[in-house]
Amino acid sequence: MSLIVEFETHDVRFPTSLLLDGSDAMNPDPDYSAAYVRIATDAGDGLEGHAFVFTIGRGNDVQVAAIDALAPYLVGQNAEEVLADLGGMWRRLQHDSQLRWLGPEKGVMHMAIGAVVNALWDLRAKREGKPLWRLLAELSPEELVDLVDFRYLSDALTRDEALELLRAAEPGRAERIALIEADGYPAYTTTPGWLGYSDEKLARLSREAVADGFRQIKLKVGASLDDDLRRLRIAREAVGPDIRIAVDANQRWDVSDAIEWMRALASFDIAWIEEPTSPDDVLGHAAIARAIAPIPVTTGEHCANRIMFKQFLQARALEVLQIDYTRVAGVNENIAILLLAAKFGVRVCPHAGGVGLCEGVQHLAMFDFVAVSGTLDGRMIEFVDHLHEHFVTPTVVRGGRYLAPSAPGAGTEMRAESIAEYEFRGARADA
Ligand SMILES: C[C@H](O)[C@@H](O)CC(=O)C(=O)O
């Protein structure tokens, strides 16, 4: 038996100068940051759980403080019992009445629970000697539904319906594991699309993306309609008619603006419009989806929890669902969201535009293919080409596809040298 004895956090911030000349319409100059947590036991095996919440800079100290507040729930606990019942641990943290008061189930405390849950999954996968996607994909349907809290979901997805979905997907698991290991998982890239890039850089990166095997690129939009029209002309010219171009407004518009703006861009054969308005506005997304059909509407990177995703699906307010590795309460909640998407027949294209998100979310997408949806149709994981060098097992994307991780763990362990170099020690910057 071993105990959880170490619970260590770090405020890690990567200056924007490392990244790009301005990011998107709502985050013009972000420092990519990680509110990082490391969990260790006294097992003496040298194995640790590492995870983080992705933030964009000045709020990272607040997020770290929220994670620190969870230490008393973990330190001193029997590690084997905790890792054997991660559904129970998630529900214990999520149902805690005092933690719920800081939510419920949204915001920095919800994401702090997610970081702790994800770090425990990283540790469990290391102990089992498997990449997380493989560990999850080999759990039985009964083990998988035990990970999920179906409270608030039963009007859309019951435990029995989830069991039925998972059992129906059991045949072919071995073949799909082999397929993922042989061919990887499709990716698309946002690398050409950041708002601060010159027209020349946009055209060059778009051509390079096609040469690298990507079949879809994504452009940030929403700052200026004239600029968006010009940039889409340049991108379409650079990639040709067969490569898909998605656009992302990062919550910039009101509903009527979104409809008007997207109608102006429709002639460029848009693959999807991402975050057209507030991530809390389910009915707004539904109105936009109806008005601009057949352009698909998508959201998810700021969707607070499985209950919000449920409503987006019930209202037919999105046609593509974008899970995010650190926005909700960890692997368990993301499994609930993947089951909801499968129930409603909605394709999942995970968000990954941030530090470490590619490394983490690839595991969930591969698990979904093997054990939940059983399909790759129209599905792809976002890829952004920065900061992977700071991870012990960085994402590998080749020929427009994520190669299946083989190293044990969740891929979310940062190199100690990077944490030391980019640990934020200053005073909190002026708001
Ligand atoms: C600030 C983040 O980089 C954000 O722009 C990422 C994002 O919206 C995406 O990758 O999509």
The ligand as a Tripos MOL2 file, in Angstrom:
@<TRIPOS>MOLECULE
LIG
   11    10     1     0     0
SMALL
NO_CHARGES

@<TRIPOS>ATOM
      1 C1         -5.7840   32.0370  -26.8340 C.3       1 LIG1
      2 C2         -5.8280   30.6650  -27.4810 C.3       1 LIG1
      3 O1         -4.6610   30.4840  -28.2250 O.3       1 LIG1
      4 C3         -7.0220   30.5020  -28.4230 C.3       1 LIG1
      5 O2         -6.9180   31.4060  -29.4980 O.3       1 LIG1
      6 C4         -7.0240   29.1060  -28.9840 C.3       1 LIG1
      7 C5         -8.2540   28.7960  -29.7810 C.2       1 LIG1
      8 O3         -9.2730   29.4670  -29.7020 O.2       1 LIG1
      9 C6         -8.2210   27.6190  -30.6800 C.2       1 LIG1
     10 O4         -7.1610   26.9790  -30.7590 O.co2     1 LIG1
     11 O5         -9.2820   27.3320  -31.3020 O.co2     1 LIG1
@<TRIPOS>BOND
     1     1     2 1
     2     2     3 1
     3     2     4 1
     4     4     5 1
     5     4     6 1
     6     6     7 1
     7     7     8 2
     8     7     9 1
     9     9    10 2
    10     9    11 1
@<TRIPOS>SUBSTRUCTURE
     1 LIG1         1 GROUP 0 **** ****
